[in-house]
Amino acid sequence: MSTAVPVVGAPPARQHVSALTAHLVLVGRSLRRSLRDVEALLMAVVLPVALMLVFTYVFGGALDPGGGYVDYVVPGIVLTCAGFGASSTAVAVSVDMTSGVIDRFRTMPIPGAAVLTGHAVASLARNLVATVVVVAVAVAVGFRPTAGPGGWLAAAGLTALYILAITWLFTVIGLLADGPEAANGYGFALLFLPYLSSAYVPVDTMPGWLRPLAEHQPLTPVVDTLRALLLGDGTGEPLLATLWCLLVLVLSYAAAAWLFPRRRRR
C-alpha cells in the first residue's frame, strides 16, 4: 500500500473561500479603514452641516424672508452630504490600485472585484450615518418635515439608492485616475452638481441659458422627489428619480467591472 509523500517546498493548497465570506471580509476591511480615518469621517459630516448652517442663517433671509428656507434646502444638503461622503471612495479605490494591495489579493482565493464591493457597501453605511446626523441637526435648527412612516421609508430608500449610484460612479473615477491626488481632483468636480440643480434655489430663478441643464440633469428630479416625500409639496418625480439613480448605478457598476481587471494589469 503506497502512501502519498508531500513534496518538500511545495506551496500549500488554497483553501476555498465563498464569495459571500470574501465580500463580508472586505466590507469589514473598508469599514475599519473608514473608522480609523477620523478626519475624513468628520469632514463628511461637518462640511455639509456647516454648509446647511451658512445657507440657512447667512443666505436664508435673502432667499426666503419668511424663514422657511431651511425646509427647502435640507433635501439638497442631504444629497450634498452623500456626495462628500462618497467622494472618498474614489481616493480609497485609487490607493488600493496603486499601492500593490490588489496584487496581494490576487494571490488569495477570493473574487478580485470584492474589494470594490467592500468600498461601496462601506460608503453606503458611512453615508447613511452621516445623513442621520445632518437631518438631526436640521431638525434642531428648524427643519419641520411632515412625512409619515411611509414617506420616511421612501425617502430613506431613495437616498440609499442615490448613495449607491454616486459611490459606484466615484469608484469608476478611482479606477481611471493615475493616483489618489488625481482621483480627489476628478471627484471634486462632481461635487458641484448639486449647485446646478434645484437643491438650493428653484430652477425657474436661473438664467434662461442655464435652466435646461438644471432641469434635465439627474440630481434635480432626485432632490425634488426627496423634498416632496419629506414635506409633501407634490413637486416630486419618483419614477424619473428612481430611473436616473438606477441608470447611473448600472452604468457605473458595468464600467467598474470592465475597468477593474484591465486596470490591475497596468
N, C-alpha and C positions, 0 to 999 in steps of 0.2 A: 504493500500500500504506500503510495507516494504521498509526500507532504509538501505543500507549497512553501517555498522558501522566499521570504521577502527580499527584494533587491536592495542592497545597501545603497543609500544615497538617492533612491527614487523619491519623487515628490509625493506627498500624501494625497490620497484620493479626495476630490472635492466632495463636501457634504452638500446634499440637495437642500436648498432654501426656497420655500414657497414664495411666490410673487407677493402675496399679502404680507408675509413676515418682512420681506425686504422693504416694501413700501412703508410699513409701520416703523421700522428701524430708522429709515431715512427721514421720515416725518419727525420722529423724535429728535434726530440729529439737528434738523433745521430749527425746531422749536427751542432746543437748548442754546443754539447759537443766537437766536433772537433774544432770549432772556439774558444772555451774557453781554449782548451789545446794548447796554442800558441807554447810552446816548442816542442811538438810532431809535430805540423804542420810545424814549421820551419825546424826541422830535416829531415822531409820527402822531403823537397826541397833542403836545404843547403847541406846535405850529398851527394846526387847524383851530384849536381853541383860541389862540391869540388872534388869528385871522377873524374868527367869529366876533370876538370882543371889539376888534377895531371896526369892523363893518357895522356892528350894532350901535356902538357908542360914539364913533367918530363920524361915520358916513350916514348912519341910520336916520338921524334927524333931518338931513337934507333930502334923503331919498324917500322917506315916509314920515312927515312931521307928526302924524298921529301916533307914532310909537309902535306900529305893527310890523316894522321891517324885520324884526327878529324871526317872526313866523315865516316870512318869505325866504330868508336867507339860510336858515338851518338845513333844509334838504340839500342845498348846494354845498354847504360846508361838510355835510356827511360824505358826499361823493368826493369832495376835495380831500378829505381825510383819508378816504380809501386810496386815492391816487398817491398821496405822500407815502402811505404805508407800503403800497405795492411797489413803489419805485425802488425800494431797497432790494427787491428780488432781482432786478437786473444786475446790480452790483454783486450780489451773492452768487448768482449763476456765473458771472464772468470770473469771479475769484476761483470758483471750482474748476472752470475750464482752463484757466491759465496757471494754476498752482501745482498741477500734477496729481491732484487727488482723484481725478477721473481715471487716470492710469491705474491707480491702486484699486479702484472699484472694478475695473475690467478684469483683475486677477481673481475676483471673488465670484462665487456662484449666485449672482444677483442680477436682475434686469438693469442694464445700464441707465435707462431713462428714468428709473425710480428716483434718482436724485432730483430730477426736475419736478416730479410729483411731490416729493418731500418739501421742496421750496414753495410750491403752490399751496399745499394744504396748510403749511405753517403761516404763509401770508394771509390766508383766509382767517385762521384763528386769531392771529395778531390784530388784523384789521377789524374784526368783529368786536373784540375787546375795546379797541380804540374808539369805535363808533359808539359803543355804550357810554363810554366816558364823555365823549363830545355831546351826546344827547342829554346826559345828566347835567352837564354844565349849562347847556342851552336852556333846560327847564328852570335851572336856578336863576338865570338872568331874564326870564320872561317868556320863553317859548311855551305855547299852550296848544299842543296837538289835541284834536278831537276824535282821533281814531279809536275804534273799539278793538277787541282782541283780533278779529279777522283782519282789520286794517293793519294792525301792528305786525301780524304774521306775514301778510303780503308784502309789507314794506321791508321786513327783515329778509324775506326770500329774494326780493328784487335787489336789495343791497348786496346780499351774498353772491348772487349771480353776477352782478356788476364787478365785485371784487375779484371773482374767479376770472372773468373775462380780461380785466385790465392786468391781472397778475400774469396770465399767460402771454399777454402782449409784451409786458416787461421782460418775461423770460426769453422771448424771441430777441429782444434788444440785447439782453445779456449774452446770448449765443452769437449774435452778429458782431458785437463790439470786440475790439482788439485787446481791451483791458478794462479793469474796473473804473478807471477815470473816464474813459470814453463811454462806458455804459451809463455812468452817472450823468454825463453831459447829454447823451441822446435821450435818456429817460426824462430829464428835466424839461425838455421841450413839450412832452405830453402833459405836463402839469399845468400848462397854460390853457388847456382845452376847456375847463370849466368857465374861464373868463370870457370865452366866445360862445356862450350858451345862455340859457335863461336862469342860470344858477344865482346870479347876483342882481340882475336887472331884467325887466321884461324885454323880450326880443323886439317888440314894436317900438321901443325907445331908441334903438340903434340906428345908425345911418343906413340909408337905403342900399348902399353897395355891400354892407356887411350883413344885412338881415338874412339874405338867402343862406349864407354859410351858417349862421347861428341857428336858423330854423331846421336845417337839414343835416346837421351833424349828430352823431349818436347820443351825445350827452343831454341834449335838450329834451327829447321825449322821456329819457330816464328820470331826469330831475323833476320834470312836470308831473310824471306819474307818482314819484315818491312824495311830492308836495300834495298831490290830490289824495293819496292814501292816508297821509298823516293829518291833513287839515280839511279834507272833504270839500275842496273847492271845485271839483268836477272838471278840471282842465287837463287831466292826465290822458295818456295814450298807452294803456298797459300792454296791449298786444304789440304795438310798434316798439315799445321799450324792451320788451322781452325778446323780440326777434333781433333787435340790434345787439343786445348782450350775447345772445346765442350765436349770432353770426361772427362777432369778434372772438368769442370763445373757441368756436370750431375752427376758424381760420388760423388763429394763433396757435392752438394745440397742434393742428396739422403741420404748420410751419416749424414749430419746435421739434416735432417728431421727425421731420425731414432733415432739419439742420443738425440735430444733435449727433448722429453718427458721422456726419461729414465734418463737423467742427472738431470733434475729438481726435480726428486723424491728422489734423493740421500740425 
